[in-house]
Amino acid sequence: MKFHISPLASDIIICIYVIATLYLRFKFENNTNASPMLSIVLGICFVVIIWVLIKLKILNPNWFGLLNSKKK
């Protein structure tokens, strides 16, 4: 049995995750003298986490209905 999250809940989780990770990255860069390369690597790691969850079909984003496929 796989764990699935509904499309609307997935969209909300992804939005909260993106906002929280951006906030953490900006806060981290502000408090330390981190290089831009470290910020880029950290951002890529955060994106890979979401990508893996989508590929494993745990998150099922609907992109708030913006990318609806036409059903026949």
Secondary structure, 3 states (H helix, E strand, C coil): CCCCCCHHHHHHHHHHHHHHHHHHHHHHHHHCCCCHHHHHHHHHHHHHHHHHHHHCCCCCCCHHHCCCCCCC
